[in-house]
Amino acid sequence: MTRLKRNPARALLALFALVSLGGCWDAKELQNVAYITALGVDYENNEYIVYHQMLEFSNVAKEVVTKSEPSAGTWVAIGKGKTFGEALNSIMPSTQIPLNFGQMTAIVYSNRLLARGGDEVYDITNRFRDVRYTKWVFATDDSLADIFSTVPLFRMPPLQSVLHSPEEVYRQSSIVEPISFLRFIRAYNEPGMTVMLPKLAINSSHWLEGGKPHKLLEIDGVYLIAGNKLKGWLSNEEVWGTRLFQPTAKQIVTSLKDDNGAYIASVVITNPRFLFSTRLEEGMLRTRLKIRVTFAVTELVRNVSDEEVIAATIRTIREHIQRTYRLGLRQGVDIYSIQETFYRRHPKQWTALSSVRPLPLNEQSLEEIEIIAKLQNAGKYKLRIKATP
């Protein structure tokens, strides 16, 4: 204290230093930053086209966007370049505020990019440390600009759309499992694995707003990628058999028919548990599947017995599994990743086999399907139609 009194200039300098350290000189106000929430990547005419979806910060936390905001505060910037990085950075000169990639929750590839192969895109989007591995991954053959401009139901904030929150839709109807970038890259690089990349589409046939069609996003099947190459596409109905092998599936809804093809009931299948037992025989893989499910009846067309509805459930599951398997083979893929189960136990044998046969499977490879189905709930009317009073 004595020294400071003797040297007031030094005391004043120390006070100034303390005051200056109390703030953040480079801090940005939240509303003065452009938050990129999704990237779309296309390839056309020998150049990359990158679509940047950005949301107005003032609309992100709103429960409902007002009618005066028809596009729900969504902006789309389009950049082009001979490389992905060049296209990504081409919008910088026209951007009036800083860009932030740390809040990105989705990336969408065009089918043209998938057909070309996207190793460069995969590298850059993960080399950049601000972009997280947890983002959702999709592909589409629709316009990426239209995909990013679609307004959610009831004009809710865009972050509540299928693009940014696909798990909400999947919980109530387990059709195509959403895939994070982490799982996508793992399956993309894993020997014997087939990637089922959700196909994002625009649907304008289900909902009306003010008597006019309202466009909404939906999952419309999967793109199939094996050996780092795009193999084809299957619709939601064609890929039904894969639902039973999705670890996060909650509710698998299907209709049951009798031996004559007449509808008898609708059921919800839950808790599927399965095991593939795979072996090598005469240069081809052979596998046996054992699957156990529980199900509940949600709709009854006519009176049936326990035995009849259980038999119909088993028959339906078997038919779907076999059909999806055959459709995958026609696309040149092992849709259930049977090879991967063999590779895990016999990596040397699989490596030698795959060098001779890229797809060591045929229709006879799935030689046995054992299904155990347990009727858990038949509803308050049990397995009968309620009598009219």
C-alpha positions in Angstrom: 0.0 0.0 0.0 2.9 2.3 0.8 4.4 1.7 -2.7 1.1 2.5 -4.4 0.8 5.8 -2.5 4.4 6.7 -3.5 3.7 5.8 -7.2 0.1 6.9 -8.2 0.8 6.3 -11.9 1.5 2.6 -11.2 -1.7 2.3 -9.2 -3.7 3.9 -12.0 -2.2 1.5 -14.5 -3.1 -1.5 -12.4 -6.7 -0.3 -11.9 -7.0 0.2 -15.7 -5.8 -3.4 -16.3 -8.3 -4.8 -13.9 -11.2 -3.0 -15.5 -10.2 -4.0 -19.0 -10.0 -7.7 -18.1 -13.5 -7.7 -16.8 -15.2 -7.9 -20.2 -15.0 -10.1 -23.4 -13.8 -7.9 -26.2 -14.6 -10.4 -29.0 -18.1 -11.4 -27.7 -20.9 -11.4 -30.2 -24.6 -10.8 -29.5 -26.6 -13.9 -30.3 -28.8 -12.1 -32.8 -25.8 -10.9 -34.7 -24.5 -14.3 -35.7 -25.8 -16.5 -38.6 -26.3 -20.0 -37.1 -26.1 -22.7 -39.8 -28.4 -25.5 -38.8 -28.1 -27.8 -41.9 -26.0 -28.3 -44.9 -27.1 -29.7 -48.3 -24.5 -30.9 -50.7 -25.0 -31.5 -54.4 -22.7 -32.1 -57.4 -23.6 -30.9 -60.9 -21.8 -29.6 -64.0 -18.4 -30.6 -62.4 -18.8 -28.4 -59.4 -20.1 -28.7 -55.8 -23.2 -26.9 -54.8 -23.6 -26.3 -51.0 -26.8 -25.2 -49.5 -26.6 -23.5 -46.1 -29.8 -23.4 -44.0 -29.8 -20.7 -41.4 -32.5 -19.7 -38.9 -33.3 -16.3 -37.5 -32.3 -16.5 -33.9 -35.5 -14.7 -32.8 -37.6 -17.7 -34.1 -35.6 -20.6 -32.8 -37.1 -20.6 -29.3 -40.7 -19.7 -30.3 -43.4 -22.3 -29.7 -45.4 -21.1 -32.7 -44.4 -18.8 -35.6 -47.0 -16.3 -36.4 -48.9 -16.1 -39.7 -46.9 -13.0 -40.7 -43.8 -15.1 -40.9 -44.6 -17.5 -43.8 -41.2 -19.0 -44.1 -40.7 -19.5 -40.3 -37.5 -17.4 -40.3 -35.6 -19.8 -42.6 -32.8 -18.5 -44.9 -30.9 -20.6 -47.5 -27.6 -19.5 -48.9 -26.2 -21.3 -52.0 -22.5 -21.6 -52.7 -20.7 -23.2 -55.6 -17.1 -24.2 -56.3 -14.8 -26.8 -57.9 -14.1 -28.3 -54.4 -16.4 -28.7 -51.4 -14.4 -26.2 -49.4 -14.5 -23.6 -52.1 -18.3 -24.0 -52.4 -18.6 -23.8 -48.6 -16.7 -20.6 -48.4 -18.1 -18.9 -51.5 -20.9 -17.3 -49.5 -18.6 -15.5 -47.1 -18.2 -12.2 -49.1 -22.0 -11.7 -49.2 -22.6 -12.7 -45.6 -23.2 -9.6 -43.5 -22.6 -11.2 -40.1 -20.3 -14.0 -38.8 -21.2 -17.6 -39.6 -21.4 -20.3 -36.8 -21.3 -24.0 -37.7 -21.5 -25.2 -34.1 -25.3 -25.6 -34.1 -25.6 -27.7 -37.2 -27.9 -30.7 -36.7 -28.3 -32.2 -40.1 -26.6 -32.8 -43.5 -28.4 -33.8 -46.7 -26.7 -35.3 -49.7 -28.1 -35.3 -53.2 -28.5 -38.6 -55.0 -26.1 -37.2 -57.6 -23.4 -36.7 -55.0 -24.0 -40.2 -53.6 -23.6 -41.7 -57.1 -20.3 -39.9 -57.5 -19.0 -40.8 -54.1 -18.5 -38.3 -51.3 -15.2 -39.1 -49.5 -14.1 -35.4 -49.9 -17.4 -34.2 -48.3 -17.1 -36.7 -45.4 -13.6 -35.6 -44.7 -14.2 -31.8 -44.7 -17.4 -31.9 -42.7 -15.6 -33.8 -39.9 -12.1 -32.2 -40.1 -13.8 -28.9 -39.2 -13.9 -29.1 -35.4 -17.1 -27.0 -34.9 -19.2 -29.6 -36.7 -20.4 -32.4 -34.4 -20.6 -36.1 -35.2 -24.2 -36.2 -33.7 -25.8 -34.5 -36.7 -28.5 -36.4 -38.6 -27.7 -37.6 -42.2 -30.1 -37.9 -45.1 -30.1 -38.0 -48.9 -32.7 -36.8 -51.4 -33.5 -36.5 -55.1 -35.7 -33.4 -54.4 -34.5 -29.8 -54.6 -32.3 -29.1 -51.6 -33.5 -25.5 -51.7 -37.1 -26.7 -51.3 -36.1 -29.2 -48.6 -34.6 -26.4 -46.5 -37.5 -24.0 -47.1 -40.3 -26.4 -46.1 -42.3 -25.1 -43.1 -43.2 -27.6 -40.3 -46.7 -28.5 -39.3 -48.6 -25.6 -37.5 -45.7 -23.4 -38.5 -43.7 -24.7 -35.5 -40.0 -23.7 -35.3 -37.9 -25.3 -38.1 -35.8 -27.2 -35.5 -38.9 -29.3 -34.8 -39.1 -30.6 -38.4 -38.2 -34.1 -39.5 -34.9 -32.7 -40.8 -33.7 -31.7 -37.3 -35.8 -34.0 -35.0 -36.4 -37.3 -36.9 -36.5 -39.3 -33.7 -39.9 -37.9 -32.7 -41.6 -39.3 -35.8 -39.7 -42.6 -35.4 -40.9 -43.1 -31.9 -44.6 -43.2 -32.9 -44.0 -45.1 -36.2 -40.8 -47.1 -36.6 -40.3 -47.2 -40.3 -36.9 -46.0 -41.3 -34.4 -45.5 -38.5 -32.7 -42.1 -38.4 -29.0 -42.3 -38.6 -26.4 -40.0 -37.0 -23.2 -39.1 -38.8 -21.2 -41.1 -36.3 -23.2 -44.3 -37.2 -23.2 -43.5 -40.9 -19.4 -43.2 -41.0 -19.0 -46.4 -39.0 -21.2 -48.4 -41.3 -19.7 -46.7 -44.4 -16.2 -47.9 -43.6 -17.1 -51.2 -41.9 -16.4 -54.4 -43.9 -19.6 -56.3 -44.7 -22.0 -53.5 -43.7 -24.7 -52.0 -45.8 -25.7 -48.4 -45.1 -29.4 -47.6 -45.2 -29.4 -43.8 -45.6 -32.9 -42.3 -45.0 -34.4 -40.6 -48.1 -35.9 -37.2 -47.4 -38.8 -36.1 -49.6 -41.5 -33.4 -49.7 -45.1 -34.6 -49.3 -48.0 -32.3 -50.3 -50.8 -34.9 -50.4 -51.7 -35.4 -46.7 -52.2 -32.0 -45.1 -54.2 -28.9 -46.0 -53.8 -25.4 -44.7 -56.7 -23.1 -45.4 -57.9 -25.5 -48.0 -54.6 -25.5 -49.8 -51.9 -28.3 -49.8 -49.2 -27.8 -47.3 -45.8 -29.2 -48.0 -44.1 -31.2 -45.3 -41.0 -33.3 -45.0 -41.1 -37.1 -44.7 -38.9 -40.1 -44.9 -39.5 -41.9 -48.1 -37.4 -45.1 -48.1 -33.7 -45.6 -48.0 -30.6 -45.3 -50.3 -28.4 -48.4 -50.1 -24.7 -48.0 -49.9 -22.2 -50.9 -49.9 -18.5 -51.0 -50.5 -18.5 -47.1 -50.5 -20.8 -47.1 -53.6 -24.5 -46.2 -54.0 -26.3 -49.4 -55.0 -29.9 -48.3 -55.3 -33.1 -47.3 -53.4 -36.0 -49.0 -51.7 -39.3 -47.6 -50.6 -40.7 -47.7 -47.1 -42.9 -50.6 -48.0 -40.1 -52.6 -49.7 -37.7 -52.1 -46.8 -40.3 -53.3 -44.2 -38.3 -56.3 -43.2 -35.4 -54.2 -41.9 -37.6 -52.7 -39.2 -37.3 -55.8 -37.0 -33.5 -55.4 -36.9 -33.4 -51.7 -35.9 -32.2 -51.5 -32.2 -34.3 -48.4 -31.5 -37.6 -49.5 -33.0 -40.5 -48.9 -30.7 -43.7 -49.5 -32.6 -43.9 -51.6 -35.8 -47.4 -51.4 -37.3 -48.7 -53.9 -39.8 -51.9 -55.5 -41.1 -52.6 -59.3 -41.0 -54.3 -61.4 -43.6 -55.6 -64.9 -43.5 -54.7 -67.7 -45.9 -57.1 -66.4 -48.5 -55.6 -62.9 -48.4 -58.5 -61.3 -46.5 -57.7 -58.7 -43.8 -58.3 -60.0 -40.2 -56.5 -57.5 -37.9 -53.9 -54.8 -37.4 -51.1 -55.2 -34.8 -48.2 -53.3 -33.3 -45.0 -55.4 -33.0 -42.7 -54.4 -30.1 -39.4 -55.6 -28.6 -37.9 -57.6 -31.5 -34.9 -59.7 -30.5 -32.9 -61.6 -33.1 -29.8 -63.6 -33.8 -28.1 -64.5 -37.1 -26.0 -67.7 -37.1 -23.8 -67.5 -40.2 -21.4 -70.1 -41.7 -19.4 -70.6 -44.9 -20.4 -73.5 -47.1 -19.0 -74.2 -50.6 -17.9 -70.6 -51.2 -21.2 -69.0 -50.1 -22.5 -67.8 -46.8 -25.4 -69.6 -45.2 -27.4 -68.1 -42.2 -30.2 -69.0 -39.9 -32.3 -66.4 -38.2 -34.0 -66.7 -34.9 -36.3 -63.8 -33.9 -38.6 -63.2 -31.0 -41.3 -60.5 -30.8 -44.3 -59.4 -28.7 -47.3 -57.8 -30.3 -50.7 -56.2 -29.5 -53.9 -56.1 -31.5 -55.0 -52.6 -32.4 -57.8 -53.3 -34.9 -59.9 -56.4 -35.5 -61.8 -57.0 -38.8 -63.4 -60.3 -37.7 -63.4 -62.7 -34.8 -60.3 -64.8 -34.6 -58.6 -67.2 -32.1 -55.3 -66.6 -30.3 -53.7 -69.3 -32.5 -55.0 -67.7 -35.7 -53.7 -64.2 -35.0 -50.3 -65.6 -33.8 -50.0 -67.7 -36.9 -50.9 -64.7 -39.1 -48.3 -62.5 -37.3 -45.6 -65.1 -37.8 -46.5 -65.6 -41.5 -46.5 -61.8 -42.1 -43.1 -61.3 -40.4 -41.6 -64.2 -42.4 -43.0 -62.9 -45.7 -41.7 -59.4 -45.1 -38.2 -60.6 -44.1 -37.8 -62.8 -47.1 -39.2 -60.2 -49.6 -36.9 -57.4 -48.3 -33.9 -59.8 -48.4 -34.6 -60.6 -52.1 -35.1 -57.0 -53.0 -31.8 -56.2 -51.5 -30.1 -58.9 -53.5 -31.5 -57.5 -56.7 -29.9 -54.2 -55.8 -26.6 -56.0 -55.2 -26.6 -55.5 -51.4 -26.7 -57.6 -48.2 -29.5 -55.6 -46.7 -29.4 -57.3 -43.3 -25.5 -57.0 -43.1 -25.3 -60.8 -42.7 -21.7 -60.6 -43.9 -20.8 -58.4 -41.0 -21.8 -61.1 -38.5 -19.5 -63.5 -40.2 -16.7 -61.0 -40.5 -16.8 -60.4 -36.8 -16.1 -64.0 -36.0 -14.0 -65.0 -39.0 -12.2 -61.9 -40.4 -9.5 -63.8 -42.4 -12.1 -66.1 -44.0 -14.3 -63.2 -44.9 -11.4 -61.2 -46.4 -10.4 -64.1 -48.6 -14.1 -64.8 -49.6 -14.9 -61.1 -50.4 -11.9 -60.8 -52.7 -13.4 -63.6 -54.8 -17.1 -62.9 -54.3 -18.0 -59.2 -53.5 -21.5 -60.4 -52.5 -21.2 -64.1 -51.3 -25.0 -64.4 -50.8 -27.9 -65.7 -52.9 -31.6 -66.3 -52.2 -30.8 -69.7 -50.6 -28.4 -68.1 -48.1 -31.2 -67.2 -45.7 -32.1 -70.8 -45.3 -34.1 -70.8 -42.1 -36.2 -68.3 -40.2 -37.5 -69.2 -36.7 -40.1 -66.8 -35.3 -41.5 -66.8 -31.8 -44.4 -64.4 -31.4 -46.2 -63.6 -28.1 -49.6 -62.0 -28.0 -49.3 -59.4 -25.2 -52.5 -57.5 -25.5 -55.7 -58.0 -27.5 -57.5 -54.9 -26.4 -60.5 -54.5 -24.2 -62.8 -56.5 -26.5 -60.2 -59.4 -26.7 -60.2 -61.2 -30.1 -63.8 -60.6 -31.0 -65.9 -57.9 -32.5 -68.0 -56.1 -29.9 -71.6 -57.1 -30.3 -74.1 -54.4 -31.2 -76.4 -53.6 -28.3 
